[in-house]
Amino acid sequence: MELFDEFPSMGRTGLRDLKKGIDFAFRDFSRENGEAIENFFDPLMHFMVWFEKLLLATPWPIMILVFAALAWLGARSIWVVVGTVASFLTIGWFGMWEDTMATVAIISVATALCIGLGIPLGILMSRSNRMQAVVTPVLDIMQTIPSFVYLIPVVMLLGIGKVPGLIAVCIYAVPPIVRLTNLGIRLVDKEVLEAAEAFGSSYRQKLFEVQIPLALPNIFAGVNQTIMMALAMVVIASMIGVKGLGVPVLRAVSNQYLALGLMNGLAIVALAVIFDRVSQEYGKRLQKHRQGGHGA
């Protein structure tokens, strides 16, 4: 404390002024541009609302058949399909169907956005060491900064609702897909690339026919990690108005309802396992198919 007492009071005053300046500047920015930013995200919000209503309006037997079909198409494993059907039947039996559909909606949209943004960014990083040096610290910050910190500017700009929750989920979940796409492409054997160049392949052909197919294990590992991190944000997102399994978990924490928190927590775990198994098995099958095609 003696060390801090030695700091000049003028320096402390300057620091307080700096903090106030940042607060006022961001507040003015949010007031002037908040409406424009909200209008920019309106199509995304309408899509999320439509998608969630679609999942909720569809009869549960049809939804279970759809999930079973997707599990089969992805994993081609009867055990994964049986586990998927049993998990959703159990979720419905315990009265968590609506919250689960809301969670599936936001996780699906968040994962699609993370993949759509993360894979191209990972490809750009793999092409340029300078780009990698610039983006890597940003990814480090996104992964290490507490989620409550970046919730503050998101809520100040967009208020409370689905879109701020989606943005918070994406900020937390997008780094793995970016990192592992970059890593997977950089790990492709240089001799394979030299052979492709010897056959006259263009950069586009090398990227889409050689590098990405060979990097698929890493890319799908990134997809898996993105899904897991998105599900981990479900409870945090519920604090800013996102419906789903996080809401009853948050209520259970506030009121010490052990059974409620445990059941909804296990429902989140079930979704995580289903998403993980299906995406992982699909990645393995696609990689085998690509290897078989190149081998032929």
Steps between C-alpha positions, in 0.01 A plus 500: 500500500792735569609467139156603375486784753809646334317546169430868443139600543511675163576166332199342668283789392623456144414131513149578625458755222615241245243248627224759491605603151478140376161451667354822361644441151355150478169617643477776239596254226231253610236775511590633157551168322303252708191516280703451182678201651168350611360547149807324358433196719122500443506233225700272727256555786200427277665182376574384853143569611363317194731203549417467869125522429540237229666258741238564767203478261611171346346199682750324721480160320596669173786688668634180652485333158688797351768483770529123452535545123768768543684278749492212252614716208783638708622200695355196315491328837187335639627556855531875444146505359364300794679729745365808323140373506528388864648835605224706339228269631641539851523878458134511394395268782651736760328804348809667355400481134433871437819615671697237311360612162589861584853389586529291182390805299760740638781241501424404138502861383811584705688197368405582141620859546825387664568256216413759235732757657765275652600277209564787252694688769704187576576463129617863483722441804655193337593708193680776686729495803429870547127433507557224754709732718219759497205264558655268760513761783138592424400134533698479825305794639167354387576171675644638824297813573213427743170475317340754735747764379404488133134464592510862621561669159276247321208575733566876486483491119219251444317472831373167629377229267589225258749687280723622788498145636591360159787747462630409846485130413683555170775710659568220746461208257663614174874486594537116487373468143729784387807358673450141390419591140821700484694218667352227281585678175851585617562135595432373147814331370701735278592212270130450426468867410809484282351200320176692443697794361693264272168389350410863431247556777394856569486641853123445509539138391772438758288655773170324432628168360815443707542719808145515637431126446825410678428752777149363567592319826627827648210702358239264644686498831455877492129457423467267799674744731289788369180307575620410849595859580170629362312263729717612789373855440133402525475593869687829454284595202187438707604793719438742212163370390577189291241229554608140540636252748717767658198681647391219737865434588540865596175482698625187675823672599313804632249297701713193582277257308731200467267277296409775253861596441615139473234398247553800273876470535480137390283606204779738393750216536278273287489761224876540521560126466258468206651794310850375576443140392317590180747765382801291595377187323404702194849649488659156519276363224565798274875467552492129411297582190750765392794266559328228303431737214864618485623145533291394203 
